[in-house]
């Protein structure tokens, strides 16, 4: 099963060099152990564009869809045999990036 491990941050930044190095080591481990699918960091929420095309005309708005204290800073997509393994890996990822993470299975 695939899981999304979302990295939650309270500020838009790329992290320290030490954090980025730890994430690289974690990514290498995911690849070596066969859990890696994809990962990426996200630009600041101020770079977002929200599109709402539910009405007669699309509405395009600059900026994030909600103003919050916390933001989605990046993510991993992992392949794990079950939730227990995904949670273990997410725990290691949280340590590596020094941020909270959220784990959600793909449907």
C-alpha positions in Angstrom: 0.0 0.0 0.0 1.1 3.5 -0.6 1.2 6.3 2.0 1.7 10.0 1.9 3.9 11.3 4.7 3.2 15.1 4.8 5.8 17.3 6.4 4.2 20.0 8.6 6.1 23.2 9.4 5.2 26.5 11.1 7.3 28.6 8.8 8.3 28.5 5.2 12.0 27.7 5.0 14.2 25.0 3.5 15.6 23.9 6.8 19.2 23.9 8.0 22.0 22.2 6.2 22.1 19.6 9.0 18.3 18.9 8.5 18.7 18.6 4.7 21.7 16.3 5.1 19.6 14.1 7.5 16.7 14.0 5.0 19.2 12.9 2.3 20.3 10.0 4.5 16.7 9.1 5.2 15.8 9.2 1.5 18.8 7.0 0.7 17.6 4.5 3.3 14.0 4.5 1.8 15.5 3.8 -1.6 17.8 1.1 -0.4 15.1 -0.6 1.6 12.5 -0.5 -1.3 10.1 1.9 0.3 10.8 5.0 -1.9 8.2 6.1 -4.4 8.6 9.9 -4.6 9.4 12.9 -2.4 9.5 16.6 -2.7 9.7 19.9 -0.9 7.2 22.6 -1.6 7.7 26.3 -2.2 6.3 28.8 0.3 2.5 29.1 0.5 2.7 32.6 -0.8 3.6 31.1 -4.2 0.4 29.1 -4.3 -2.5 29.7 -6.7 -6.0 28.4 -5.8 -8.4 27.6 -8.7 -12.1 27.1 -8.0 -14.0 26.1 -11.1 -17.2 24.9 -9.4 -19.3 27.7 -10.6 -20.1 29.3 -14.0 -16.6 30.9 -14.2 -13.3 29.8 -12.7 -12.0 31.9 -9.8 -8.2 32.1 -9.6 -6.8 33.5 -6.4 -3.1 34.1 -5.5 -1.9 32.6 -2.2 -2.9 29.6 -0.1 -6.4 28.3 0.1 -6.4 28.9 3.9 -4.3 31.1 6.2 -3.0 28.8 9.0 -0.2 28.7 11.5 1.0 25.4 10.1 1.7 24.6 6.4 2.6 21.7 4.2 6.3 22.0 3.6 6.9 18.8 1.7 6.1 15.1 1.5 7.2 11.6 0.9 5.2 8.9 -1.0 6.2 5.6 0.3 5.3 2.0 -0.4 4.9 0.0 2.8 3.3 -3.4 3.5 1.1 -2.0 6.3 0.4 1.0 8.4 2.7 -0.1 11.2 5.7 0.0 8.8 4.5 3.3 7.4 4.3 4.8 10.9 7.8 3.5 11.7 9.2 5.1 8.6 7.3 8.3 9.2 8.8 8.5 12.7 12.2 8.3 11.2 11.3 10.9 8.6 10.1 13.3 11.3 13.4 12.9 13.2 15.4 13.5 10.0 13.5 16.7 8.9 13.0 17.9 12.5 9.3 18.5 11.9 5.9 17.0 12.6 4.6 14.6 9.9 1.2 13.2 9.0 0.6 9.8 7.5 -2.3 9.0 5.3 -2.9 6.0 3.1 -3.9 6.4 -0.5 -7.3 5.1 -1.4 
